[in-house]
Amino acid sequence: MVPDSVFADFFRGCIDGDGTVLVYIDSHHASRHPNYVYELLYVSLVSASLRFLDWIKASVTRLVRVFGDILWRGPSDRPLWTLRYAKAESIRLLGWMYYSPDVPALASKRDRAVRFLAPLGHGSKRSAGRPRWLYTDPTKDT
């Protein structure tokens, strides 16, 4: 059992080891409408143990109030399970697990997450589809 007081650190270690902080641009529908381009964010954790991911998911739901999905992949005799958080839930999760700039973390994953830790704003122009979020990129001068 991992105490609630250090669960964010434990979870961050799991993500650093067997997880992903994935950021990519989805422009699948841009051919129909040029403004239909989104930056997507997913935080995920992979395990061969469904029981482990069920426990992680229940703990994170209780502590952070985000609800991920567990997906099954792989052959039926050796399944791999993925606990995945998307969009706004990922942003809340990143803020929780990177609660301070000096917590130990894998630099490559923190670097992908850092701009999502800044307060969000909205695009000034309504795009096609959902509202656009604006993220601060601390590596670039504005």
C-alpha contacts under 8 A as a table, 3 or more apart, distances in Angstrom:
res1	aa1	res2	aa2	distance
2	V	6	V	7.06
2	V	7	F	6.12
2	V	10	F	7.70
3	P	6	V	5.77
3	P	7	F	6.10
4	D	7	F	4.96
4	D	8	A	7.80
4	D	63	L	7.68
5	S	8	A	7.64
6	V	9	D	5.35
6	V	10	F	6.36
7	F	10	F	4.89
7	F	11	F	5.97
8	A	11	F	5.09
8	A	12	R	6.04
8	A	96	W	6.64
8	A	97	M	4.88
9	D	12	R	5.06
9	D	13	G	6.24
9	D	97	M	6.47
10	F	13	G	5.13
10	F	14	C	6.37
11	F	14	C	4.98
11	F	15	I	6.27
11	F	56	I	7.95
11	F	97	M	7.14
12	R	15	I	5.08
12	R	16	D	6.08
12	R	97	M	5.72
12	R	98	Y	7.75
12	R	105	A	7.10
13	G	16	D	4.94
13	G	17	G	6.12
13	G	105	A	7.19
14	C	17	G	5.09
14	C	18	D	5.82
14	C	19	G	6.40
14	C	45	L	7.24
15	I	18	D	5.50
15	I	19	G	3.84
15	I	20	T	6.12
15	I	21	V	7.86
15	I	44	S	7.19
15	I	45	L	5.93
16	D	19	G	5.83
16	D	20	T	7.36
16	D	105	A	6.87
16	D	106	L	5.75
16	D	109	K	7.00
18	D	45	L	5.85
18	D	46	V	5.77
18	D	47	S	7.37
19	G	43	V	7.34
19	G	44	S	5.33
19	G	45	L	4.05
19	G	46	V	5.99
20	T	42	Y	7.65
20	T	43	V	5.66
20	T	44	S	5.21
20	T	45	L	6.46
20	T	109	K	7.27
21	V	41	L	7.31
21	V	42	Y	5.95
21	V	43	V	4.69
21	V	44	S	6.74
21	V	109	K	5.86
21	V	112	R	6.68
21	V	113	A	6.86
22	L	40	L	7.90
22	L	41	L	5.63
22	L	42	Y	5.14
22	L	43	V	6.34
22	L	112	R	7.50
23	V	39	E	6.90
23	V	40	L	5.58
23	V	41	L	4.63
23	V	42	Y	6.65
23	V	112	R	7.04
24	Y	39	E	5.63
24	Y	40	L	5.37
24	Y	41	L	6.79
25	I	37	V	6.95
25	I	38	Y	5.63
25	I	39	E	4.38
25	I	40	L	6.05
26	D	37	V	5.70
26	D	38	Y	5.19
26	D	39	E	6.11
26	D	40	L	6.73
27	S	30	A	5.09
27	S	36	Y	6.70
27	S	37	V	4.63
27	S	38	Y	6.64
28	H	31	S	7.41
28	H	37	V	7.58
29	H	32	R	5.65
29	H	33	H	6.60
29	H	34	P	7.92
29	H	36	Y	6.00
29	H	37	V	7.26
30	A	33	H	4.85
30	A	34	P	4.55
30	A	35	N	6.56
30	A	36	Y	5.12
30	A	37	V	6.03
31	S	34	P	6.30
32	R	36	Y	7.97
33	H	36	Y	5.52
33	H	128	A	7.45
34	P	37	V	7.02
35	N	127	S	5.79
35	N	128	A	5.93
36	Y	127	S	7.02
36	Y	128	A	5.68
36	Y	129	G	6.72
38	Y	132	R	7.36
40	L	86	A	7.88
40	L	87	K	6.59
41	L	86	A	6.01
41	L	87	K	5.53
41	L	90	S	6.74
41	L	91	I	7.99
42	Y	84	R	6.73
42	Y	85	Y	5.60
42	Y	86	A	4.58
42	Y	87	K	6.50
42	Y	90	S	5.99
43	V	84	R	5.83
43	V	85	Y	5.19
43	V	86	A	6.57
43	V	90	S	5.71
44	S	82	T	6.51
44	S	83	L	5.40
44	S	84	R	4.20
44	S	85	Y	6.11
45	L	82	T	5.55
45	L	83	L	5.15
45	L	84	R	6.54
46	V	80	L	6.86
46	V	81	W	5.65
46	V	82	T	4.41
46	V	83	L	6.41
47	S	50	L	7.08
47	S	52	F	7.61
47	S	53	L	7.01
47	S	80	L	5.85
47	S	81	W	5.36
47	S	82	T	6.47
48	A	78	R	7.58
48	A	79	P	6.25
48	A	80	L	4.68
48	A	81	W	5.87
49	S	52	F	5.28
49	S	53	L	6.56
49	S	80	L	7.56
49	S	81	W	7.02
50	L	53	L	5.15
50	L	54	D	6.04
50	L	81	W	6.22
51	R	54	D	5.08
51	R	55	W	6.27
52	F	55	W	5.17
52	F	56	I	6.22
53	L	56	I	4.91
53	L	57	K	5.91
53	L	70	I	7.63
53	L	81	W	7.68
53	L	82	T	7.78
53	L	83	L	6.45
54	D	57	K	5.13
54	D	58	A	6.09
55	W	58	A	5.17
55	W	59	S	6.11
56	I	59	S	5.17
56	I	60	V	6.08
57	K	60	V	5.20
57	K	61	T	5.98
57	K	67	F	7.35
57	K	68	G	6.76
57	K	83	L	7.35
58	A	61	T	5.12
58	A	62	R	6.14
59	S	62	R	5.14
59	S	63	L	6.12
60	V	63	L	5.10
60	V	64	V	5.54
60	V	65	R	6.93
60	V	66	V	6.82
60	V	67	F	7.89
61	T	64	V	5.52
61	T	65	R	4.52
61	T	66	V	5.02
61	T	67	F	5.67
62	R	65	R	5.74
64	V	92	R	7.65
64	V	93	L	7.08
64	V	96	W	7.38
66	V	89	E	5.64
66	V	92	R	7.65
66	V	93	L	7.43
67	F	85	Y	7.21
67	F	89	E	7.35
68	G	83	L	6.33
68	G	84	R	5.36
68	G	85	Y	4.67
68	G	86	A	7.55
68	G	89	E	7.88
69	D	82	T	7.92
69	D	83	L	5.60
69	D	84	R	5.36
69	D	85	Y	6.69
70	I	81	W	6.55
70	I	82	T	5.40
70	I	83	L	4.40
70	I	84	R	6.35
71	L	81	W	5.65
71	L	82	T	5.12
71	L	83	L	6.49
71	L	84	R	7.67
72	W	79	P	6.76
72	W	80	L	6.03
72	W	81	W	4.72
72	W	82	T	6.47
73	R	79	P	5.93
73	R	80	L	5.22
73	R	81	W	6.12
73	R	82	T	7.72
74	G	78	R	6.58
74	G	79	P	4.85
74	G	80	L	5.57
75	P	78	R	5.37
75	P	79	P	5.45
76	S	79	P	5.43
85	Y	89	E	5.97
85	Y	90	S	5.31
86	A	89	E	5.69
86	A	90	S	5.16
87	K	90	S	5.40
87	K	91	I	6.66
88	A	91	I	5.03
88	A	92	R	6.35
89	E	92	R	5.16
89	E	93	L	6.08
90	S	93	L	4.93
90	S	94	L	6.03
91	I	94	L	5.15
91	I	95	G	6.28
91	I	116	F	6.12
91	I	117	L	7.06
92	R	95	G	5.19
92	R	96	W	6.31
93	L	96	W	5.10
93	L	97	M	6.19
94	L	97	M	5.22
94	L	98	Y	5.81
94	L	113	A	6.76
94	L	116	F	7.62
94	L	117	L	6.92
95	G	98	Y	5.36
95	G	99	Y	5.73
95	G	117	L	5.69
96	W	99	Y	5.25
98	Y	101	P	6.72
98	Y	103	V	6.80
98	Y	110	R	7.97
99	Y	103	V	7.58
100	S	103	V	5.74
105	A	109	K	7.69
105	A	110	R	6.59
106	L	109	K	5.69
106	L	110	R	6.25
107	A	110	R	5.06
107	A	111	D	5.85
108	S	111	D	5.17
108	S	112	R	6.56
109	K	112	R	5.26
109	K	113	A	6.38
110	R	113	A	4.97
110	R	114	V	5.85
111	D	114	V	5.41
111	D	115	R	7.93
112	R	115	R	7.26
113	A	116	F	5.55
113	A	117	L	6.86
114	V	117	L	5.33
114	V	118	A	7.50
114	V	137	D	7.91
114	V	138	P	7.81
115	R	118	A	5.87
115	R	135	Y	6.05
115	R	136	T	5.30
115	R	137	D	5.00
115	R	138	P	6.38
116	F	119	P	7.69
116	F	120	L	7.87
116	F	135	Y	6.16
116	F	136	T	7.27
118	A	135	Y	7.00
118	A	136	T	6.18
119	P	135	Y	7.62
119	P	136	T	7.88
120	L	133	W	6.62
120	L	134	L	6.10
120	L	135	Y	6.01
120	L	136	T	7.90
121	G	133	W	5.99
121	G	134	L	5.25
121	G	135	Y	7.12
122	H	131	P	7.05
122	H	132	R	6.01
122	H	133	W	4.97
122	H	134	L	5.67
123	G	126	R	6.92
123	G	131	P	7.19
123	G	132	R	5.39
123	G	133	W	6.09
123	G	134	L	6.12
126	R	131	P	6.35
126	R	132	R	7.52
127	S	130	R	6.89
127	S	131	P	6.22
127	S	132	R	6.66
128	A	131	P	7.94
137	D	140	K	5.78
138	P	141	D	7.43
